[in-house]
Amino acid sequence: MYLEHAQDVLGQWFAWRHTSEAALVVVTSTEGGAVRMPGALMAVSAAGERCGYISGGCIDADVAMHALDALRSGRVGRLRYGKGSPFIDMPLPCGGAIDVWVLPDAQAGVLRACHDRLASRQAVTLNLSVSGALWLGHPMEASALSFEYTPKLRLRIAGRGADSMALARLAQASGIHTELQLRDDADIQDARRLGIDQVATLTVPSTLPAANDDPWTAFLLAFHDVDWEAALLAQALQGPAFYLGAVGSKATHARRCEELRAMGFGEGQIRRIHGPVGLLPSMREASTLAVSVLAEIVGAYQRNA
């Protein structure tokens, strides 16, 4: 029910549409402290099932009821909750307002293209006209609403031991696509047990597995091994990842930076590397370090989106 990303909600909308009807709900604007941003999606099946959410739970059931009405009538619904809403019995605790549109027969071809672009790691802009028509790309009407969607966060971890596995467990539990580059058989087996399919074996620093980083990929070096650090960081610096981080102390990070300078990397490139990593300094346990690092990565992703 509580899927969040547009790619996932649209995927479920298509699954329902394969056998029956389904409405698409779009948050078109917000005022005050709304839970979701404009562009947030929810899908509602003809059986009343929901995927995605548009509030903290205070209005979603009512929106789903209106979505079923829209499916029966075939008319686009426009709803407002909170300040200025006709639904006086459903105030928003945050004191703000949420406007949503309910599309009973959204254009499947446009939404398929939107979904597929996100799945292929491309950003996309979805436009909504006053009539409820959808299209991708630049707005062609001054009155149209435009929503930008970026691919889901991807995390690549290269390392060994507790730091790598704790972060992988947390990221996996958070629904973040996680890829691991490991050298120890025990770590590889642990990754398999976590259900992480993308696991590459590190053999020697001079021959690294190919990296497929993109602008929505975060890379974390979780090695305490001098032989591997420079090679892995150099590879990541040559790619477009929005976040590069390396575990270790200030002294360790300073040494790594010197090695990268000696390899010919400039100061601007080296400053891309977060080190020591995490919002909270000097975490001494892998589990708390994982929380600190993931929070820093998510913050960087939100700023990059």
C-alpha positions in Angstrom: 0.0 0.0 0.0 2.7 2.5 1.0 4.9 2.5 -2.1 6.2 6.0 -2.7 8.2 6.3 -5.9 6.3 7.1 -9.1 7.9 4.2 -10.9 6.4 1.8 -8.3 3.0 3.3 -8.2 2.7 3.4 -11.9 3.8 -0.2 -12.1 1.0 -1.2 -9.8 -1.5 1.0 -11.8 -0.6 -0.9 -14.9 -0.9 -4.3 -13.1 -4.5 -3.4 -12.1 -5.3 -2.0 -15.5 -4.3 -5.3 -17.1 -7.4 -6.9 -15.6 -9.8 -4.1 -14.8 -10.0 -0.3 -14.3 -7.8 1.8 -12.0 -7.8 5.5 -11.2 -4.6 7.6 -10.8 -4.6 10.3 -8.1 -2.1 13.2 -8.4 -1.2 15.7 -5.7 -1.3 18.9 -7.7 -0.5 21.5 -5.0 0.1 21.8 -1.3 0.0 24.6 1.3 1.7 24.5 4.7 3.2 21.3 6.2 1.9 18.7 3.7 3.3 15.2 4.0 3.8 14.7 0.3 5.1 16.9 -2.5 3.1 18.0 -5.6 3.4 15.2 -8.1 3.0 12.4 -5.5 0.9 9.6 -6.9 -1.7 7.1 -5.6 -3.4 4.4 -7.6 -6.8 3.0 -6.8 -8.2 -0.2 -8.3 -11.8 -0.8 -9.2 -11.9 -3.1 -6.2 -10.8 -0.3 -3.9 -7.2 -1.4 -3.4 -4.7 1.4 -2.9 -1.1 1.8 -3.8 0.9 4.9 -2.8 -0.3 7.6 -0.4 -0.9 11.3 -0.4 -1.1 12.2 3.3 -0.2 10.9 6.7 -3.3 8.7 6.6 -5.9 11.4 7.4 -7.5 11.6 3.9 -6.3 8.7 1.8 -9.4 6.5 2.5 -11.7 9.4 1.5 -9.6 10.1 -1.7 -9.9 6.4 -2.6 -13.7 6.6 -2.2 -13.8 9.6 -4.6 -11.6 7.7 -7.0 -14.1 4.9 -7.1 -16.8 7.5 -7.8 -14.7 8.8 -10.6 -14.2 5.4 -12.1 -18.0 4.9 -12.2 -18.7 8.4 -13.7 -15.7 8.6 -15.9 -15.2 12.3 -14.9 -11.9 13.8 -13.6 -12.2 14.7 -10.0 -10.7 17.7 -8.3 -10.5 17.6 -4.5 -9.2 20.0 -1.9 -8.6 19.0 1.7 -7.7 21.3 4.7 -7.8 25.1 4.5 -10.6 26.2 2.1 -12.0 22.6 1.7 -15.7 21.8 1.5 -15.0 18.7 3.5 -15.2 20.5 6.9 -15.3 17.2 8.8 -11.8 16.3 7.5 -9.4 19.0 8.8 -5.7 18.5 8.3 -3.8 18.4 11.6 -0.9 20.2 10.0 -3.2 23.2 9.2 -2.3 23.3 5.6 -4.1 22.2 2.4 -3.8 19.5 -0.3 -5.2 19.7 -3.8 -5.5 16.4 -5.7 -6.8 15.4 -9.1 -8.4 12.0 -9.7 -7.9 10.7 -13.3 -10.3 7.8 -14.0 -8.9 7.1 -17.5 -5.4 8.4 -17.6 -3.5 8.0 -20.8 -1.8 4.7 -20.6 0.7 5.4 -23.3 2.0 8.5 -21.6 2.2 6.8 -18.3 4.0 3.8 -19.8 6.6 6.1 -21.2 7.0 7.8 -17.9 7.4 4.5 -16.0 9.8 3.1 -18.6 12.1 6.2 -18.5 12.3 6.0 -14.7 13.0 2.3 -14.9 15.8 3.0 -17.4 17.3 5.5 -15.0 16.2 8.7 -16.8 14.5 11.7 -15.2 11.2 12.7 -16.7 8.7 15.6 -16.6 5.0 14.7 -16.6 2.5 17.5 -17.5 -1.2 17.7 -16.6 -3.6 20.0 -18.5 -6.7 21.5 -17.1 -8.7 18.9 -19.0 -6.8 16.0 -17.4 -4.7 15.3 -20.4 -1.1 14.1 -19.8 2.1 14.4 -21.8 5.8 14.2 -21.3 8.5 16.9 -21.8 8.2 20.6 -21.9 4.9 22.2 -21.0 2.9 23.1 -24.1 0.1 25.0 -22.2 0.7 28.0 -19.8 -1.9 26.6 -17.5 -0.5 23.1 -17.4 0.9 21.6 -14.2 4.3 20.0 -14.5 5.9 17.4 -12.2 9.5 16.2 -12.3 10.4 12.7 -11.3 13.9 11.3 -10.9 15.1 7.7 -10.8 15.1 5.9 -7.5 18.2 6.0 -5.3 20.7 3.3 -6.0 23.5 2.4 -3.5 26.8 0.8 -4.4 29.0 -0.4 -1.5 32.5 -1.7 -1.9 34.0 -3.2 1.2 34.2 -6.0 3.7 33.1 -6.8 7.2 30.4 -5.4 9.5 30.3 -1.8 8.1 29.4 -3.0 4.6 26.8 -5.5 5.7 25.1 -3.3 8.3 24.6 -0.6 5.7 23.4 -3.1 3.1 20.8 -4.5 5.6 19.5 -1.1 6.4 19.4 0.1 2.8 17.6 -3.1 1.7 15.0 -2.7 4.5 14.4 0.8 3.3 13.6 -0.4 -0.2 16.8 1.1 -1.7 18.3 -0.9 -4.6 21.7 -2.0 -3.3 24.7 -3.4 -5.1 27.7 -4.8 -3.3 31.3 -5.4 -4.3 32.9 -7.8 -1.8 36.0 -9.9 -1.5 35.3 -12.3 1.4 33.2 -15.4 0.9 31.5 -15.0 4.2 30.3 -11.5 3.3 29.1 -12.7 -0.1 27.0 -15.4 1.6 25.5 -12.9 4.0 24.6 -10.7 1.0 22.8 -13.6 -0.7 20.9 -14.3 2.5 19.8 -10.7 2.6 18.3 -11.2 -0.9 20.8 -8.8 -2.6 21.2 -10.1 -6.2 23.8 -7.6 -7.4 27.0 -8.9 -5.8 30.3 -8.7 -7.5 33.5 -10.4 -6.3 36.6 -8.2 -5.8 39.7 -10.1 -6.7 42.7 -7.7 -7.2 42.7 -3.9 -7.0 44.2 -3.6 -10.5 41.1 -5.4 -12.0 37.9 -3.9 -10.7 34.4 -4.9 -11.8 32.8 -2.4 -14.1 30.9 0.3 -12.3 27.5 1.4 -13.6 27.0 4.5 -11.5 24.7 7.2 -12.7 23.7 10.7 -11.3 21.3 8.9 -8.8 23.9 6.4 -7.5 25.6 6.8 -4.2 29.0 5.0 -3.7 30.4 4.1 -0.3 33.9 2.7 0.3 33.8 0.5 3.4 37.2 -0.9 3.3 39.8 -0.7 6.0 42.4 -1.9 3.5 45.0 0.5 2.0 45.5 -1.7 -1.1 41.9 -1.3 -2.2 41.1 2.3 -1.3 42.8 4.3 -4.0 41.7 2.1 -6.9 38.1 2.0 -5.8 37.9 5.8 -5.1 39.6 6.6 -8.4 37.1 4.5 -10.3 34.2 6.2 -8.5 35.6 9.7 -9.1 35.7 9.0 -12.9 31.9 8.4 -12.8 28.8 10.5 -12.2 27.7 9.3 -8.8 26.0 12.1 -6.8 27.6 10.9 -3.6 31.0 9.4 -2.8 31.8 8.4 0.8 34.6 6.6 2.6 34.5 5.2 6.1 37.5 5.9 8.4 39.0 8.6 10.6 40.1 12.1 9.6 43.7 10.9 9.5 42.7 8.0 7.2 40.8 10.3 4.9 43.7 12.8 4.7 46.0 10.0 3.7 43.6 8.8 1.0 43.3 12.4 -0.4 47.1 12.6 -0.6 47.2 9.3 -2.6 44.6 10.6 -5.0 46.5 13.9 -5.5 49.6 11.8 -6.3 47.4 9.9 -8.9 46.6 13.3 -10.6 43.1 14.0 -9.2 42.4 17.7 -8.6 41.1 19.3 -5.4 37.6 19.8 -6.9 37.3 16.1 -7.6 38.7 15.1 -4.2 36.2 17.3 -2.4 33.5 15.2 -3.9 34.4 12.5 -1.3 32.7 12.6 2.0 35.0 11.6 4.7 34.6 10.8 7.5 31.1 9.8 6.5 27.9 10.2 8.3 25.8 12.9 10.0 27.1 11.9 13.4 30.8 11.8 14.0 32.8 8.9 15.4 30.2 6.1 15.3 31.9 3.0 16.8 29.3 0.4 15.9 28.4 -0.8 12.5 24.7 -0.5 13.1 24.7 3.1 14.2 27.3 4.1 11.5 24.9 2.6 8.9 22.0 4.9 10.2 24.3 7.9 10.2 25.7 7.2 6.7 22.3 6.4 5.1 20.8 9.6 6.5 23.7 11.6 4.9 23.2 9.8 1.6 19.4 10.3 1.6 19.9 14.0 2.3 22.3 14.3 -0.6 19.9 12.5 -2.9 17.0 14.8 -1.9 19.2 17.9 -2.7 20.2 16.3 -6.0 16.7 15.3 -7.1 
